[in-house]
Amino acid sequence: MSDMQTNGSGRELVLITGSNGLVGTALSRKLSARFHVMGLDKEPARSGAPTQHVHLDLSSLDSLDTALKFVQATHGTRIASVVHLAAHYDFSGSPSPLYDQVTVQGTEALLFALRRFDVEQFVFASTMLVHAPVEPGFPIDENSPLGPRWAYPQSKLEAEELIRRHRGDVPIAILRLASVYDDECHSLPLARQIQRIFEKRLLGHVFPGNPEHGQAMLHLDDAADALAVTVARRAKLPADTTLLVGEESVLSYAELQRILGQLIHGAEWDTHVLPNAVAKAGAWLQEKLPKSEALTRSWIIDRADEHYELDTRRARELIGWSALHRLRASLPRMVDLLQAQPQFFYETNQLDPPSWLKQTPPRPPGATAHVVGT
C-alpha cells in the first residue's frame, strides 16, 4: 500500500475520534473545508455530518485494529493530525471501569496502533479539571498545580501522562478545555441549574458552597475553533504543547442565579447558602426516594465550592486563539429556547420534565426572553 493518500481530493487527512459527539461534530464541520476528515466513533454519525464515518469502539482492540486497517487501505499511511476526543464521561459520580477501559487504556491502545502511520500531530482534548481549584482572582495557568478531584479528570490526567510516555517522535498538543456549552445549553450542570429555577424548586434557592465561586466555561464554537487552529498551525507548535482553553471571565454561582431568575421569571431570585452537611443529607435522601430526579447529588455537593478561573495567554501566544463568546451573552438564548420550546429544551439536555410541563403550550412565535447585560 502506498503511503500517499487516495481520497481523491488531494487534501490532507485528519482523524477525529469521538467525532459524533457535540464537539466532534462541530470540529468536523470546521475542518472539512480544508482537510479530508474521517470520523471514528461507536455511535452513528449525526444527520448531515460532513465526514466519512468509521465505527470504532476504543474498549475493543479488534474494533481499533479494524478501523485503522480501513483507514490505511483507503487513505494510506500519512495523517496530518489525529484529534482524540473520545472518552468516557459519567455524571452519576459512581466509579466506572469505563474510565480506565476507554479513556486510559483506549488512548494507550490508539497510540500504539497509530505507529503504522506517519502522523504529523496528535491532539488530545483534556480538561481544565486536571488542575487543583483556585481562589477567585488567582487564575490557573498551564504550570499551576495538578489535582483532579474525581474520576473523569483523573482519567484525563492519566491519559495525558500516557501520551507523553508513548508519543515517540509524534508532536502532541494537549488542550485542557473548560466546560463546554452552546446556545441550546448542552451542559448538564448548567441545564439542571436552569431547570431548578424554571420549575421554582426549593433546591434552586440553596447552594452548598461559596456562591461567589464559579467555573470557566467554553462555547462550542470556540472549542471547535481552538482545536481547528491547533491542527492548522501544527508545524509551528512546540513538539509537546499544553494549552488551557476557556473564557477568562467567570460568572459566579450567585450571579448565574440572579441572571437566570431575571431571564426566566422577570424577578430577583434569592439564593441562600446551605451548610454542606445538611445539603449532603438532603441529597442522600433524594437519591434514595423512588423515581427521584436527583437534581443534586451528594458527590456534586463536594465539588460545589471549587473555583476554576483560567489564564489563557499561552493559547493567544501559540495559536492566536481567544474566546469570542461569553456565557452571559448566551444565557438569554438558552432561556428563550426553554420558554419557546420547553419540551425540546428538556429533551436535548437530557432532563426529566415535570408532569405539568407536558400540558404547557409553546410560546407564540417571535416572543423573546429578556436580555441581561453583556
KEFI-794485 format. One record per residue (C-alpha): residue number from 1; x, y, z negated. Coordinates in pm, 1 decimal, decimal comma, always signed. Layout:
REM residues N
<n NUM; xx X; yy Y; zz Z>
...
REM end
This chain:
REM residues 374
<n 1; xx +0,0; yy +0,0; zz +0,0>
<n 2; xx +133,5; yy +340,1; zz +94,0>
<n 3; xx +193,1; yy +589,0; zz -181,6>
<n 4; xx +14,3; yy +853,1; zz +24,8>
<n 5; xx -345,8; yy +947,3; zz -42,2>
<n 6; xx -603,1; yy +813,8; zz +200,5>
<n 7; xx -913,0; yy +1014,9; zz +104,6>
<n 8; xx -919,6; yy +1175,6; zz +449,5>
<n 9; xx -940,0; yy +1531,6; zz +317,6>
<n 10; xx -568,2; yy +1587,1; zz +269,1>
<n 11; xx -642,3; yy +1715,9; zz -81,5>
<n 12; xx -451,4; yy +1607,3; zz -390,1>
<n 13; xx -614,6; yy +1351,7; zz -617,3>
<n 14; xx -737,6; yy +1425,9; zz -970,8>
<n 15; xx -881,1; yy +1158,3; zz -1200,4>
<n 16; xx -1121,3; yy +1255,3; zz -1478,4>
<n 17; xx -1211,3; yy +1004,2; zz -1748,3>
<n 18; xx -1541,1; yy +1072,2; zz -1921,4>
<n 19; xx -1642,2; yy +1251,0; zz -1602,5>
<n 20; xx -2016,8; yy +1214,6; zz -1656,1>
<n 21; xx -2024,6; yy +1394,2; zz -1988,6>
<n 22; xx -2108,7; yy +1761,9; zz -2031,6>
<n 23; xx -1750,4; yy +1887,7; zz -1995,0>
<n 24; xx -1656,6; yy +1627,6; zz -1733,5>
<n 25; xx -1944,4; yy +1723,7; zz -1505,2>
<n 26; xx -1864,9; yy +2095,5; zz -1529,7>
<n 27; xx -1495,0; yy +2033,0; zz -1470,4>
<n 28; xx -1565,6; yy +1809,6; zz -1169,9>
<n 29; xx -1760,8; yy +2089,7; zz -1005,3>
<n 30; xx -1477,9; yy +2337,6; zz -1058,2>
<n 31; xx -1201,7; yy +2107,8; zz -932,4>
<n 32; xx -1385,9; yy +1956,5; zz -636,2>
<n 33; xx -1341,0; yy +2268,1; zz -421,6>
<n 34; xx -963,1; yy +2227,2; zz -428,0>
<n 35; xx -893,7; yy +1862,8; zz -516,4>
<n 36; xx -1031,2; yy +1521,5; zz -435,1>
<n 37; xx -1185,0; yy +1429,2; zz -769,8>
<n 38; xx -1255,4; yy +1075,1; zz -883,9>
<n 39; xx -1464,6; yy +1038,7; zz -1196,6>
<n 40; xx -1413,2; yy +739,3; zz -1425,2>
<n 41; xx -1693,3; yy +673,3; zz -1671,6>
<n 42; xx -1901,8; yy +385,5; zz -1806,0>
<n 43; xx -2218,3; yy +595,6; zz -1772,1>
<n 44; xx -2382,0; yy +654,7; zz -1430,9>
<n 45; xx -2296,0; yy +979,8; zz -1256,0>
<n 46; xx -2529,3; yy +1273,4; zz -1317,2>
<n 47; xx -2757,0; yy +1377,3; zz -1033,7>
<n 48; xx -2573,5; yy +1593,3; zz -783,3>
<n 49; xx -2227,7; yy +1518,1; zz -926,1>
<n 50; xx -1965,8; yy +1621,6; zz -666,3>
<n 51; xx -1721,8; yy +1342,7; zz -746,6>
<n 52; xx -1663,5; yy +984,1; zz -642,5>
<n 53; xx -1772,3; yy +771,5; zz -938,8>
<n 54; xx -1583,6; yy +462,7; zz -1059,0>
<n 55; xx -1706,9; yy +254,1; zz -1351,0>
<n 56; xx -1465,8; yy +249,5; zz -1645,5>
<n 57; xx -1510,8; yy +114,6; zz -1997,1>
<n 58; xx -1199,7; yy +215,4; zz -2191,0>
<n 59; xx -1263,8; yy -50,5; zz -2454,7>
<n 60; xx -1209,4; yy -320,8; zz -2187,2>
<n 61; xx -866,2; yy -389,7; zz -2036,1>
<n 62; xx -1032,2; yy -574,1; zz -1747,0>
<n 63; xx -1250,1; yy -272,4; zz -1669,8>
<n 64; xx -947,1; yy -41,2; zz -1679,2>
<n 65; xx -745,9; yy -268,4; zz -1450,6>
<n 66; xx -1030,9; yy -299,5; zz -1200,8>
<n 67; xx -1092,5; yy +76,4; zz -1192,3>
<n 68; xx -728,5; yy +168,3; zz -1133,5>
<n 69; xx -680,6; yy -104,5; zz -873,7>
<n 70; xx -969,6; yy +54,6; zz -683,3>
<n 71; xx -806,8; yy +398,0; zz -714,2>
<n 72; xx -478,0; yy +261,5; zz -582,5>
<n 73; xx -639,9; yy +67,1; zz -297,8>
<n 74; xx -839,6; yy +366,6; zz -175,9>
<n 75; xx -612,4; yy +661,0; zz -253,5>
<n 76; xx -258,1; yy +533,2; zz -300,8>
<n 77; xx -32,6; yy +588,5; zz -599,7>
<n 78; xx +7,6; yy +965,8; zz -608,0>
<n 79; xx -208,2; yy +1152,8; zz -860,9>
<n 80; xx -184,9; yy +1527,1; zz -915,2>
<n 81; xx -342,8; yy +1512,8; zz -1260,4>
<n 82; xx -528,0; yy +1277,4; zz -1492,3>
<n 83; xx -768,9; yy +1467,6; zz -1718,7>
<n 84; xx -855,8; yy +1240,9; zz -2009,3>
<n 85; xx -1190,3; yy +1343,5; zz -2163,1>
<n 86; xx -1329,5; yy +1001,4; zz -2256,9>
<n 87; xx -1353,8; yy +946,5; zz -2632,5>
<n 88; xx -1590,0; yy +820,4; zz -2899,4>
<n 89; xx -1794,7; yy +1075,4; zz -3094,5>
<n 90; xx -2045,2; yy +977,4; zz -3360,2>
<n 91; xx -2235,2; yy +1238,3; zz -3561,3>
<n 92; xx -2360,8; yy +986,0; zz -3815,8>
<n 93; xx -2047,3; yy +1023,7; zz -4026,4>
<n 94; xx -2021,3; yy +647,6; zz -4067,7>
<n 95; xx -1692,5; yy +469,9; zz -3990,3>
<n 96; xx -1691,8; yy +314,0; zz -3645,6>
<n 97; xx -1443,0; yy +75,1; zz -3484,1>
<n 98; xx -1505,0; yy +260,4; zz -3156,0>
<n 99; xx -1285,5; yy +549,5; zz -3267,8>
<n 100; xx -991,1; yy +311,8; zz -3259,3>
<n 101; xx -1108,0; yy +97,3; zz -2967,0>
<n 102; xx -1195,7; yy +382,9; zz -2729,8>
<n 103; xx -1014,0; yy +698,4; zz -2838,8>
<n 104; xx -689,5; yy +547,5; zz -2967,7>
<n 105; xx -638,7; yy +206,2; zz -2808,4>
<n 106; xx -818,5; yy +314,7; zz -2491,1>
<n 107; xx -582,7; yy +609,5; zz -2449,8>
<n 108; xx -278,6; yy +387,4; zz -2504,9>
<n 109; xx -404,0; yy +132,3; zz -2251,2>
<n 110; xx -470,4; yy +407,9; zz -1998,3>
<n 111; xx -117,0; yy +543,3; zz -2033,1>
<n 112; xx +37,6; yy +201,3; zz -1971,1>
<n 113; xx -196,0; yy +126,9; zz -1679,4>
<n 114; xx -102,0; yy +456,6; zz -1513,3>
<n 115; xx +263,0; yy +352,3; zz -1489,9>
<n 116; xx +187,1; yy +200,7; zz -1149,0>
<n 117; xx +115,9; yy +554,9; zz -1024,3>
<n 118; xx +320,1; yy +865,7; zz -959,6>
<n 119; xx +138,7; yy +1103,7; zz -1196,7>
<n 120; xx +228,5; yy +1472,3; zz -1193,5>
<n 121; xx +39,1; yy +1559,7; zz -1512,3>
<n 122; xx -163,1; yy +1403,9; zz -1794,0>
<n 123; xx -415,2; yy +1635,6; zz -1963,4>
<n 124; xx -576,0; yy +1533,6; zz -2292,5>
<n 125; xx -884,0; yy +1702,9; zz -2435,9>
<n 126; xx -827,6; yy +1707,9; zz -2809,8>
<n 127; xx -999,4; yy +1915,7; zz -3079,2>
<n 128; xx -912,2; yy +2213,1; zz -3299,2>
<n 129; xx -1028,7; yy +1992,7; zz -3589,1>
<n 130; xx -693,0; yy +1812,6; zz -3592,3>
<n 131; xx -577,3; yy +2121,5; zz -3785,4>
<n 132; xx -648,4; yy +2188,7; zz -4150,6>
<n 133; xx -916,2; yy +2454,3; zz -4205,0>
<n 134; xx -811,8; yy +2808,3; zz -4299,1>
<n 135; xx -948,2; yy +3114,2; zz -4472,6>
<n 136; xx -1111,8; yy +3395,1; zz -4270,1>
<n 137; xx -854,8; yy +3634,6; zz -4130,4>
<n 138; xx -581,0; yy +3369,6; zz -4106,7>
<n 139; xx -634,8; yy +3209,7; zz -3765,5>
<n 140; xx -493,7; yy +2873,1; zz -3663,3>
<n 141; xx -221,8; yy +2861,2; zz -3400,3>
<n 142; xx -52,6; yy +2560,5; zz -3238,7>
<n 143; xx +204,1; yy +2540,3; zz -3520,5>
<n 144; xx -49,4; yy +2553,9; zz -3804,1>
<n 145; xx -64,5; yy +2255,7; zz -4042,3>
<n 146; xx -245,2; yy +1944,8; zz -3925,1>
<n 147; xx -511,6; yy +1793,2; zz -4145,1>
<n 148; xx -809,7; yy +1621,7; zz -3979,5>
<n 149; xx -1092,7; yy +1575,1; zz -4230,4>
<n 150; xx -1294,6; yy +1291,0; zz -4072,7>
<n 151; xx -1277,2; yy +1004,9; zz -3824,6>
<n 152; xx -1330,7; yy +1194,7; zz -3499,7>
<n 153; xx -1041,1; yy +1443,3; zz -3529,1>
<n 154; xx -826,1; yy +1177,2; zz -3691,8>
<n 155; xx -868,6; yy +956,9; zz -3385,5>
<n 156; xx -784,1; yy +1251,3; zz -3159,8>
<n 157; xx -465,8; yy +1322,1; zz -3353,6>
<n 158; xx -363,1; yy +955,4; zz -3334,9>
<n 159; xx -422,7; yy +966,4; zz -2958,9>
<n 160; xx -208,7; yy +1282,6; zz -2931,1>
<n 161; xx +76,2; yy +1103,2; zz -3107,3>
<n 162; xx +43,2; yy +801,1; zz -2877,2>
<n 163; xx +52,6; yy +1023,0; zz -2570,2>
<n 164; xx +376,3; yy +1182,9; zz -2683,4>
<n 165; xx +533,0; yy +845,0; zz -2757,6>
<n 166; xx +431,6; yy +676,0; zz -2433,2>
<n 167; xx +422,2; yy +954,8; zz -2172,8>
<n 168; xx +762,8; yy +863,3; zz -2031,4>
<n 169; xx +855,2; yy +1126,3; zz -1772,1>
<n 170; xx +497,2; yy +1240,3; zz -1713,1>
<n 171; xx +436,4; yy +1603,7; zz -1817,3>
<n 172; xx +149,9; yy +1635,2; zz -2065,9>
<n 173; xx -88,4; yy +1913,3; zz -2165,9>
<n 174; xx -292,2; yy +1874,2; zz -2484,3>
<n 175; xx -583,0; yy +2117,2; zz -2513,7>
<n 176; xx -730,8; yy +2143,1; zz -2862,4>
<n 177; xx -1082,1; yy +2262,2; zz -2787,3>
<n 178; xx -1321,3; yy +2445,4; zz -3016,8>
<n 179; xx -1680,2; yy +2319,4; zz -3049,3>
<n 180; xx -1838,0; yy +2327,0; zz -2702,7>
<n 181; xx -2183,4; yy +2471,2; zz -2630,7>
<n 182; xx -2374,2; yy +2612,4; zz -2333,5>
<n 183; xx -2681,4; yy +2827,1; zz -2276,1>
<n 184; xx -2907,9; yy +2527,2; zz -2345,6>
<n 185; xx -2712,8; yy +2473,8; zz -2670,1>
<n 186; xx -2581,9; yy +2113,7; zz -2635,6>
<n 187; xx -2408,5; yy +2146,5; zz -2972,7>
<n 188; xx -2578,1; yy +1916,6; zz -3219,9>
<n 189; xx -2482,0; yy +2106,3; zz -3539,6>
<n 190; xx -2598,3; yy +2435,7; zz -3387,7>
<n 191; xx -2914,1; yy +2278,4; zz -3241,4>
<n 192; xx -3006,1; yy +2142,7; zz -3583,4>
<n 193; xx -2947,3; yy +2483,5; zz -3740,4>
<n 194; xx -3180,9; yy +2635,8; zz -3480,1>
<n 195; xx -3433,8; yy +2357,6; zz -3543,6>
<n 196; xx -3443,1; yy +2418,2; zz -3919,6>
<n 197; xx -3515,0; yy +2788,4; zz -3871,3>
<n 198; xx -3765,0; yy +2734,3; zz -3587,8>
<n 199; xx -3961,7; yy +2485,4; zz -3798,9>
<n 200; xx -3931,8; yy +2709,1; zz -4109,9>
<n 201; xx -3784,2; yy +2425,6; zz -4308,9>
<n 202; xx -3671,7; yy +2474,5; zz -4667,2>
<n 203; xx -3332,6; yy +2334,5; zz -4567,4>
<n 204; xx -3298,5; yy +2626,8; zz -4328,3>
<n 205; xx -3280,7; yy +2865,0; zz -4625,3>
<n 206; xx -2995,4; yy +2697,3; zz -4812,3>
<n 207; xx -2626,7; yy +2639,3; zz -4743,2>
<n 208; xx -2390,3; yy +2418,4; zz -4947,9>
<n 209; xx -2075,3; yy +2623,6; zz -4891,8>
<n 210; xx -1939,1; yy +2971,1; zz -4838,7>
<n 211; xx -2183,4; yy +3130,2; zz -4589,5>
<n 212; xx -1911,3; yy +3371,7; zz -4475,6>
<n 213; xx -1719,1; yy +3078,5; zz -4326,6>
<n 214; xx -1772,9; yy +2955,0; zz -3971,4>
<n 215; xx -1624,0; yy +2762,9; zz -3680,1>
<n 216; xx -1480,6; yy +2877,8; zz -3349,7>
<n 217; xx -1696,5; yy +2789,2; zz -3050,5>
<n 218; xx -1629,5; yy +2746,8; zz -2678,9>
<n 219; xx -1873,6; yy +2794,1; zz -2393,1>
<n 220; xx -1886,7; yy +2505,1; zz -2148,5>
<n 221; xx -1783,8; yy +2726,5; zz -1856,6>
<n 222; xx -1478,4; yy +2849,7; zz -2048,1>
<n 223; xx -1384,7; yy +2492,7; zz -2144,2>
<n 224; xx -1400,6; yy +2381,1; zz -1780,8>
<n 225; xx -1202,6; yy +2687,7; zz -1670,8>
<n 226; xx -925,2; yy +2617,6; zz -1922,8>
<n 227; xx -893,0; yy +2257,2; zz -1808,9>
<n 228; xx -909,6; yy +2350,9; zz -1440,7>
<n 229; xx -641,0; yy +2617,7; zz -1464,2>
<n 230; xx -421,8; yy +2377,0; zz -1662,2>
<n 231; xx -439,3; yy +2139,7; zz -1365,6>
<n 232; xx -381,6; yy +2416,5; zz -1111,9>
<n 233; xx -74,3; yy +2550,5; zz -1295,0>
<n 234; xx +74,2; yy +2211,5; zz -1382,6>
<n 235; xx +405,0; yy +2278,0; zz -1203,6>
<n 236; xx +469,8; yy +2588,2; zz -1416,5>
<n 237; xx +394,1; yy +2443,1; zz -1759,9>
<n 238; xx +645,1; yy +2300,4; zz -2008,4>
<n 239; xx +667,9; yy +1919,4; zz -1997,9>
<n 240; xx +495,9; yy +1899,5; zz -2337,8>
<n 241; xx +232,1; yy +2170,6; zz -2374,5>
<n 242; xx -21,4; yy +2214,4; zz -2655,5>
<n 243; xx -286,5; yy +2486,1; zz -2638,1>
<n 244; xx -571,5; yy +2595,9; zz -2861,9>
<n 245; xx -878,5; yy +2686,1; zz -2657,5>
<n 246; xx -1177,7; yy +2868,4; zz -2800,6>
<n 247; xx -1339,5; yy +3202,7; zz -2876,9>
<n 248; xx -1131,7; yy +3407,1; zz -3119,3>
<n 249; xx -1437,7; yy +3577,9; zz -3267,8>
<n 250; xx -1618,9; yy +3356,1; zz -3517,6>
<n 251; xx -1978,3; yy +3400,3; zz -3630,1>
<n 252; xx -2015,9; yy +3308,7; zz -3995,5>
<n 253; xx -2296,8; yy +3078,5; zz -4103,9>
<n 254; xx -2472,4; yy +3373,8; zz -4268,7>
<n 255; xx -2451,6; yy +3583,2; zz -3951,5>
<n 256; xx -2580,5; yy +3293,8; zz -3741,2>
<n 257; xx -2874,4; yy +3255,6; zz -3978,6>
<n 258; xx -2953,0; yy +3627,2; zz -3959,5>
<n 259; xx -2935,1; yy +3638,4; zz -3579,0>
<n 260; xx -3142,6; yy +3322,2; zz -3534,1>
<n 261; xx -3406,5; yy +3440,3; zz -3780,9>
<n 262; xx -3446,6; yy +3764,7; zz -3587,5>
<n 263; xx -3449,0; yy +3592,2; zz -3248,4>
<n 264; xx -3694,8; yy +3317,7; zz -3341,2>
<n 265; xx -3926,9; yy +3487,7; zz -3588,9>
<n 266; xx -3850,7; yy +3859,2; zz -3548,8>
<n 267; xx -3778,1; yy +3889,2; zz -3919,2>
<n 268; xx -3499,1; yy +3866,6; zz -4172,9>
<n 269; xx -3404,3; yy +3511,1; zz -4267,4>
<n 270; xx -3294,1; yy +3455,2; zz -4625,8>
<n 271; xx -3009,4; yy +3211,0; zz -4684,3>
<n 272; xx -2914,8; yy +3100,6; zz -5035,9>
<n 273; xx -2602,5; yy +2918,8; zz -5148,5>
<n 274; xx -2685,3; yy +2576,0; zz -5288,6>
<n 275; xx -2440,7; yy +2403,9; zz -5527,3>
<n 276; xx -2258,0; yy +2123,5; zz -5349,5>
<n 277; xx -2368,5; yy +1852,5; zz -5593,9>
<n 278; xx -2734,8; yy +1949,7; zz -5562,2>
<n 279; xx -2710,9; yy +1961,0; zz -5182,9>
<n 280; xx -2549,2; yy +1617,3; zz -5168,4>
<n 281; xx -2816,4; yy +1467,7; zz -5393,7>
<n 282; xx -3088,6; yy +1611,0; zz -5170,5>
<n 283; xx -2916,0; yy +1490,2; zz -4855,4>
<n 284; xx -2872,6; yy +1142,0; zz -5000,8>
<n 285; xx -3241,5; yy +1125,1; zz -5087,7>
<n 286; xx -3343,7; yy +1247,2; zz -4743,5>
<n 287; xx -3130,3; yy +980,9; zz -4573,8>
<n 288; xx -3297,3; yy +708,4; zz -4781,7>
<n 289; xx -3653,9; yy +815,7; zz -4709,0>
<n 290; xx -3841,0; yy +623,8; zz -4434,9>
<n 291; xx -3827,8; yy +791,6; zz -4092,5>
<n 292; xx -3619,2; yy +1072,0; zz -4233,6>
<n 293; xx -3485,6; yy +1309,6; zz -3973,1>
<n 294; xx -3176,4; yy +1356,7; zz -4192,6>
<n 295; xx -3116,2; yy +1712,7; zz -4074,9>
<n 296; xx -2847,4; yy +1749,6; zz -4342,0>
<n 297; xx -2628,2; yy +1452,1; zz -4422,2>
<n 298; xx -2409,1; yy +1417,9; zz -4728,7>
<n 299; xx -2089,9; yy +1388,7; zz -4525,1>
<n 300; xx -2170,1; yy +1713,5; zz -4341,5>
<n 301; xx -2204,0; yy +1891,7; zz -4675,7>
<n 302; xx -1841,8; yy +1803,1; zz -4747,1>
<n 303; xx -1745,6; yy +1989,3; zz -4427,6>
<n 304; xx -1974,3; yy +2290,0; zz -4480,8>
<n 305; xx -1710,4; yy +2507,3; zz -4645,6>
<n 306; xx -1447,1; yy +2459,7; zz -4375,1>
<n 307; xx -1347,2; yy +2760,0; zz -4166,7>
<n 308; xx -1186,4; yy +2733,1; zz -3821,2>
<n 309; xx -1063,1; yy +3053,7; zz -3660,4>
<n 310; xx -826,0; yy +3045,3; zz -3362,7>
<n 311; xx -530,6; yy +3239,2; zz -3227,4>
<n 312; xx -530,8; yy +3165,0; zz -2851,8>
<n 313; xx -239,9; yy +3384,9; zz -2745,9>
<n 314; xx -44,6; yy +3084,1; zz -2619,1>
<n 315; xx -324,4; yy +2993,1; zz -2376,0>
<n 316; xx -320,0; yy +3350,5; zz -2244,1>
<n 317; xx +56,6; yy +3341,8; zz -2201,7>
<n 318; xx +94,0; yy +2998,1; zz -2041,0>
<n 319; xx -220,5; yy +2954,3; zz -1831,0>
<n 320; xx -365,2; yy +3305,9; zz -1822,2>
<n 321; xx -681,8; yy +3190,9; zz -1997,7>
<n 322; xx -905,3; yy +3364,3; zz -2247,9>
<n 323; xx -1268,6; yy +3304,2; zz -2331,6>
<n 324; xx -1510,8; yy +3508,8; zz -2121,2>
<n 325; xx -1823,8; yy +3405,3; zz -2310,4>
<n 326; xx -1932,8; yy +3471,0; zz -2667,7>
<n 327; xx -2171,5; yy +3263,1; zz -2872,9>
<n 328; xx -2351,7; yy +3578,7; zz -2987,0>
<n 329; xx -2447,9; yy +3656,2; zz -2626,3>
<n 330; xx -2566,2; yy +3300,7; zz -2556,0>
<n 331; xx -2791,3; yy +3264,5; zz -2861,2>
<n 332; xx -3078,4; yy +3471,0; zz -2708,4>
<n 333; xx -3076,9; yy +3244,2; zz -2401,9>
<n 334; xx -3093,3; yy +2933,0; zz -2621,9>
<n 335; xx -3384,3; yy +3074,6; zz -2819,7>
<n 336; xx -3562,0; yy +3188,4; zz -2504,0>
<n 337; xx -3540,1; yy +2830,4; zz -2374,6>
<n 338; xx -3662,1; yy +2695,4; zz -2708,3>
<n 339; xx -3965,5; yy +2922,1; zz -2710,0>
<n 340; xx -4048,8; yy +2880,4; zz -2341,5>
<n 341; xx -3987,5; yy +2504,9; zz -2320,6>
<n 342; xx -3967,1; yy +2369,0; zz -2676,4>
<n 343; xx -4010,3; yy +2004,6; zz -2580,1>
<n 344; xx -3729,6; yy +2031,6; zz -2324,4>
<n 345; xx -3503,3; yy +2202,7; zz -2580,0>
<n 346; xx -3565,0; yy +1925,5; zz -2832,2>
<n 347; xx -3511,1; yy +1652,7; zz -2574,9>
<n 348; xx -3192,9; yy +1794,3; zz -2420,0>
<n 349; xx -3043,6; yy +1849,4; zz -2766,7>
<n 350; xx -3146,5; yy +1505,9; zz -2897,2>
<n 351; xx -3375,1; yy +1644,6; zz -3167,4>
<n 352; xx -3686,1; yy +1479,7; zz -3306,1>
<n 353; xx -3980,9; yy +1717,6; zz -3251,4>
<n 354; xx -4241,8; yy +1760,5; zz -3527,1>
<n 355; xx -4592,2; yy +1638,0; zz -3450,0>
<n 356; xx -4732,7; yy +1990,8; zz -3428,7>
<n 357; xx -4485,8; yy +2087,5; zz -3157,2>
<n 358; xx -4623,8; yy +1826,2; zz -2918,9>
<n 359; xx -4953,6; yy +2015,0; zz -2918,2>
<n 360; xx -4797,7; yy +2358,5; zz -2862,0>
<n 361; xx -4846,9; yy +2505,0; zz -2510,4>
<n 362; xx -4542,0; yy +2656,7; zz -2341,8>
<n 363; xx -4490,7; yy +3033,3; zz -2348,9>
<n 364; xx -4617,3; yy +3230,0; zz -2048,8>
<n 365; xx -4361,4; yy +3263,4; zz -1766,7>
<n 366; xx -4148,1; yy +3574,7; zz -1791,5>
<n 367; xx -4163,5; yy +3600,8; zz -2170,0>
<n 368; xx -3819,4; yy +3661,6; zz -2317,6>
<n 369; xx -3656,1; yy +3630,4; zz -2656,2>
<n 370; xx -3531,8; yy +3932,9; zz -2848,0>
<n 371; xx -3166,5; yy +4017,5; zz -2785,3>
<n 372; xx -2944,4; yy +4076,4; zz -3086,1>
<n 373; xx -2634,6; yy +4293,8; zz -3017,1>
<n 374; xx -2316,5; yy +4176,1; zz -2840,5>
REM end
